[in-house]
Each structure stands twice: as C-alpha cells, then as structure tokens.
Amino acid sequence: MIDLFKKGLAFGLGLAITSKEQIEQVVNEWVKKGELSREESRQMIQQLMQRGEEEKNELKRLLREQLKSLLEELDVATKDEIRRLEQRIEQLEKRDE
C-alpha cells in the first residue's frame, strides 16, 4: 500500500515539480522521515527528473501541433511561402530592369 502511494505521489510530483532542487528537497524530506532509503531517494530523483523531461517534451510537441493547426486555420503564410514570394518578387524586379 505504501509503495503504491509512493508511486502515485511520485507521478504527481513528476507533473508538478520542475526543478531538480525542488525534487531533491521533497525526496530528502522523505529520507529524513524514514519513508525512503538513500538508494531509493537517488532512484526516485532520477525517475522524477526523467519523467519531468519527458512530460516537458510532450507538452512542447502538443503546443507545436496546436500552434501549427491554428496557423493553418488562420491561413498564415509559412516561412517557406514568404521566402518563395520574396524570390519571385526579386526575379520580377530584375526582369523589369
């Protein structure tokens, strides 16, 4: 039961805590209270940091997808489209000279 609680709490902390210092502070409190051993604390810190990084990357991916979808919906020109138009204008200007 305690192990299940620790895993659930670790998951929640992985979502809520972003800095290594904050994670270490919380986990070290558990060590002081005797709820975790030093080895368990090292493993948990590593797992939480990894999970936090994975969640950060997933959030970035989702934000990119949403932004791309929004820009397409608003019919905003992409960098490539603008670049092509600039090149085309340049060609037309040279032709007129």
N, C-alpha and C positions, 0 to 999 in steps of 0.2 A: 504494500500500500504506500509506504513512504517512498519507495523507488518510483512508483507511478506518479506520485505527487511531484517528486524532483524533476521527472521528465516533463511533466506538464508545465511546471514552473520554468524550467529551462527553455522550453519552447516560447513561453510568454516573454521571458527576458530577452530571448533572441530577437523578438519582434520589437520590444520596447527600448532596449538599451543599445546605444550606438557606439559608444567609445570603449576601448579596452580597459581604461581606468575604471569606468563605472562597473563593468562586468567584474573586474578583479575585486573591487570593493565589496560588491554584493556576495560574491563567492567566498571571499576571505571571511566575511561575517559568518557564513555557514560553517567554515572550518573552525572558527573561534567557538561557535556554539556546539561543536562536535557533530554536526549534521553531515559533514563531508570530511574525508581524509585529504591530506595534501595531494596525494596522487589523483584522487577523484576531482579535486579542485582544478588541477592542471588540465585534466582531460575535459572538464566541463568548460573551462575558459576557452580552450581550443575549439571545442564544438560550437560554443556560442559565437565566437568570432567568425568561424566558417559559415555558420548559418546566417549571421548578420550580413556577411559579404554576399552570400547567395541571394538573400532577400533584397539587398540593395541593387544587385544586378537585375533581378526580376522586375523590380519597380522601375528601373531605368528602361528596360525593354518595353514594359507596358506603357510607360509615358511616351516613348518614341512612337509606338504603334498608334496611340490615341492622337498624338500631335500630327502624325502623318495623315491619319484619317481626317482630322479636322481641316488640315491644309488642303487636302484633295476636295473635301466638301465645299470649302470656300473658294475653290478654283484659284489658288495662289500659285504663281509660277515658281518652278523649281530653279535651282542654281543653273542646272544644265540648260533649261529652256531659255533663261535670261542670257547665258553665255552664247547660245546659238543665235539669238536675236541680235546681240551685240556684234557678233561676227558678220551676220548678214547685213547689218547697217553699215559696218565698216566696208564690206565688199561693194555695196551700193554707192557709198560715198566715193570710193576710189574710181568706180566706173564713171561717175558723173564728172570727175575732174578732168 
